């Protein structure tokens, strides 16, 4: 700012000074207007992108006919949220240029304590007081933690085994035995093998892509080499999968489902359709003590004999979809009861709801059953049974009468008739939840367990053989049980593979299960 003493006495010089100050003010006003416009544009872009994200989320939770494929949804969200981050950065740059403070991010909590802390000090250049020149002393500090990463770092584990001889007799040579390995004579540690397994079966990264990732760090590993490691690990791990399946057979109640597994058929030069069968247990909704489990088993087809081979002489409640193979299994065993899935019934009518008042009414009544289930979830089996008898039984009985009446009034060849018959022919299994509090309303538990297999199938395209499909089932079983138990699959696999290589007794594999605390 100019002081009075700085003003010129000459009129022309004073006029020139005023003009210069006017031009400077005009320039500043224009710059501020440009910044305001840029900020408004950035705000508008952020609002537009946020509306797109909101639309994606509506697709996720909206009517089924409007829902996007979950994988497509994730890809779309990634791209839009990336653009949103760019727009926010632009707005922050505009704010800083205008002299304002950069907006602070919301506090997202402390970073995990187990992570290594690398400290850096950002200090002043001169510790002399800018006012009087005296020495400064520290009175406090600001501390900020940011999450950093070092790209996957390979290292070479060198194992030395000294060999000792005796100077007195010169005949005795003493040396510690070599540690056992999953790949004898090979280069991978058990931790590296575990990394390959987790990347392939949990993160859905095929082996050839993993080889490309390693090559960026000058680690040349052929896909065939990685495949050999996976196969050897699967051989060691198969008894654990079988042990989990054995544990499931002893359960009071199981869920079962199956999904396709494309398998290469070299003889025909194309793929054939195998099946991955899933068997799951989850007693948490009624307070059961047994840990939740899931086991996958590969089979080259979907014949009803497959479920019988997997479950043996299972006695208990099997909750399934409408596949007829399970009904055949129940006919062979008087100790097995089938509970059917209301979610599958609902889907049949949902497809017709836009054109059929009958379907709309059925959906309304099924929604009432699910509302009751929301109230009883987490209570004991006996409490669930009692509340269902009091509130849900009348809904189920009335719905049965309603469906029988409507079936006599509609065309036997219509899709609505098919949906009604689908429900009525399974009514005993659909009603079983009324008499047993351990039974769920649907089989969504096992369907959720199958989703990781479907995602891996999309990324891997197909298994290379029936044996490859079986290895897929073995390793996926163990990784999924780690996830269910809240265990880091890489840590668990590393420790377990090391124990198996060291000769852990085959009759004690139950001690290695993911839900048991590792030492």
Buried (B, 14 or more C-beta within 10 A) or exposed (E): EEEEEEEEEEEEEEEEBEEEEEEEEEEEEEEEEEBEEBBEBBEEBBEEBBEBBEEBEEBBEEEEEEEBEEEEBEEBBEEBBEBBEBBBEBBBBBBEEBEEEEEEEEEEEEEEEEEEEEEEEEEEEEEEEEEEEEEEEEEEEEEEEEEEEEEEEEEEEEEEEEEEEEEEEEEEEEEEEEEEBBBEEBEBBBBBBBBBBBBBBBBBBBBEBBBEBBEEEEEEBEBEBBBBBBEBBBEBBBBBBBBBBEBBBEBBBBBBBBBEBBBBBEEEEEBBEBBBBBBBBBBBBBBBEBBBBBBBBBBBEBEBEBBBEBBEEBBBBBBBBBBEBBBBBBEEBEEBBBBBBBBBBBBBBBBBBEEBEBBBBBBEBBEBBBEBBEEBEEBBBEBBBBBBEEBBEEBBEEBBEBBEEBBEEBEEEEBBBEBBBBBBEBBEBBBBBBEBBBBBBBBBBBBBBBEBBBBBBEEBEBBBBBEBBBBBBBBBBBBBBBBBBEBBBBBBBBBBBBBBBEEBEEEEBEEBBBBEEBE
